[in-house]
Amino acid sequence: MRAALKEAEKARKIDEVPVGCVIVYNDKIIARGHNLKEKKKQAILHAEIVAIQKACKKLDTWCLDECDIYVTLEPCMMCTGSIILSRFRNLYYGTPDPKGGCTDSLIQIKQIKGLNHHPNVHSGILQQECSEILTSFFREKRKKPKKDKSQFKVNL
Amino acid sequence: MRAALKEAEKARKIDEVPVGCVIVYNDKIIARGHNLKEKKKQAILHAEIVAIQKACKKLDTWCLDECDIYVTLEPCMMCTGSIILSRFRNLYYGTPDPKGGCTDSLIQIKQIKGLNHHPNVHSGILQQECSEILTSFFREKRKKPKKDKSQFKVNL
């Protein structure tokens, strides 16, 4: 999760909502990603999607069932879905997202019986640091003139 | 939806689960996509994700709030999330997916109050044709030896 936090820091430096992600296979980090939504003008380019694309290329398979994914923020609906589709063994996340999280917050995936895969979910990993980087980012945004912060009115 | 069905046919021809998608802006199709999961070895490359990437590039924005998305099959959790994140105005889909659909089947997005955007959802558009292309694809798969169909054991 320390490595995922470093990724979140990269996002913060380019004025993206600071969320970071790494993917681990055989005890090694094989892919890293941070949020690139604004830079690449793609709402789908959350940290998890960026890292999953890299991991699939690296392992030459869509099936990441021997991999674990670490992300600083509870995944949204899209990213939770992508983690299920990619068959991750374990999902570790830092801080919950009561407004958009779809692993345990808005949706509790363990309650959805029809899903064809359920990763093991571990939450609260380095929660304070994962939360603080987001809180301080939005605190800074609120200090800036409205024009600059308009893009962050809505959730990630 | 006829154009989305043509995309599904393209997927079928390359032995992918036949799902197709188009995105409409100002009464014109600006992006097309079909399922490329097996070909590109990326579980995230569903028809919707492929088309959304193209539409964002074309319009040079992540915010597709003046666009409508047409897809032959009810979107999965990942794709439903990506449609919400990209702020689509309308989602039109062909046939429901009781095993993996997360717009109305496994999850009913209109029941989730915390989401920061809700597209208008229209289902059952050319439902019979959208269903038939999938049914006939899996019927053919079942005829083939087990070795060939192993990759389709699990849901899309």
Contacts between the chains, C-beta under 8 A, distances in Angstrom:
chain1	res1	chain2	res2	distance
A	37	B	62	5.8
A	38	B	62	7.5
A	41	B	56	5.7
A	41	B	57	7.9
A	41	B	60	6.0
A	41	B	61	5.6
A	41	B	62	5.0
A	42	B	52	7.7
A	42	B	53	6.4
A	42	B	56	4.8
A	42	B	62	5.4
A	43	B	52	7.8
A	43	B	56	7.3
A	43	B	62	4.0
A	43	B	63	7.2
A	43	B	64	7.9
A	43	B	82	7.1
A	43	B	85	4.2
A	43	B	86	4.5
A	43	B	87	7.5
A	44	B	49	6.4
A	44	B	52	6.1
A	44	B	53	7.1
A	44	B	56	8.0
A	44	B	82	5.0
A	44	B	85	6.6
A	44	B	86	7.1
A	49	B	44	6.4
A	52	B	42	7.7
A	52	B	43	7.7
A	52	B	44	6.0
A	53	B	42	6.4
A	53	B	44	7.0
A	56	B	41	5.7
A	56	B	42	4.7
A	56	B	43	7.3
A	56	B	44	8.0
A	57	B	41	7.9
A	60	B	41	6.0
A	61	B	41	5.6
A	62	B	37	5.8
A	62	B	38	7.5
A	62	B	41	5.0
A	62	B	42	5.4
A	62	B	43	4.0
A	63	B	43	7.2
A	64	B	43	7.9
A	76	B	81	5.8
A	76	B	85	7.0
A	77	B	77	6.1
A	77	B	78	7.8
A	77	B	80	6.3
A	77	B	81	3.2
A	77	B	84	6.6
A	77	B	102	7.6
A	77	B	115	7.8
A	78	B	77	7.8
A	78	B	78	5.3
A	78	B	79	7.7
A	78	B	80	7.9
A	78	B	81	3.0
A	78	B	82	4.7
A	78	B	84	7.7
A	78	B	85	5.8
A	79	B	78	7.7
A	79	B	81	7.2
A	80	B	77	6.3
A	80	B	78	7.9
A	80	B	81	7.4
A	81	B	76	5.8
A	81	B	77	3.2
A	81	B	78	3.0
A	81	B	79	7.2
A	81	B	80	7.3
A	81	B	81	5.7
A	81	B	102	6.9
A	82	B	43	7.1
A	82	B	44	5.0
A	82	B	78	4.6
A	84	B	77	6.6
A	84	B	78	7.7
A	85	B	43	4.1
A	85	B	44	6.6
A	85	B	76	7.0
A	85	B	78	5.8
A	86	B	43	4.5
A	86	B	44	7.1
A	87	B	43	7.5
A	98	B	114	7.6
A	99	B	114	6.3
A	99	B	116	7.2
A	100	B	114	7.5
A	100	B	115	7.8
A	100	B	116	7.1
A	102	B	77	7.6
A	102	B	81	6.9
A	105	B	114	7.5
A	106	B	112	5.5
A	106	B	114	4.5
A	106	B	115	6.8
A	107	B	107	6.4
A	107	B	112	6.8
A	112	B	106	5.5
A	112	B	107	6.8
A	114	B	98	7.6
A	114	B	99	6.3
A	114	B	100	7.5
A	114	B	105	7.5
A	114	B	106	4.5
A	115	B	77	7.8
A	115	B	100	7.9
A	115	B	106	6.8
A	116	B	99	7.2
A	116	B	100	7.1
A	116	B	154	5.6
A	116	B	155	4.6
A	117	B	154	7.7
A	154	B	116	5.5
A	154	B	117	7.7
A	155	B	116	4.7
